[in-house]
């Protein structure tokens, strides 16, 4: 089941990255992206970054590495409590 969920997340991220112009035409520009990521192309870059993040999360879910990654990220905080 995690394989198919990861594949679905990857496909959604790929669609968001490849069809950025379609998303801008149908959902509009995002003011925060325009303000923080650039003047005119901020929303395009923002949509692509969200898509790339979704692809990376999809790969992590598909390979089952979520627990290992979360343990690695939180290890500096929890190693002193043992």
ABEGO torsion letter per residue (X at the ends): XAAAAAAAAAAAAAAAAAAAAAAAAAAEBBAAAAAAAEAAAAAAAAAAAAAAAAAAAAAAAAAGAAAAAAAAAAAAAAAAAX
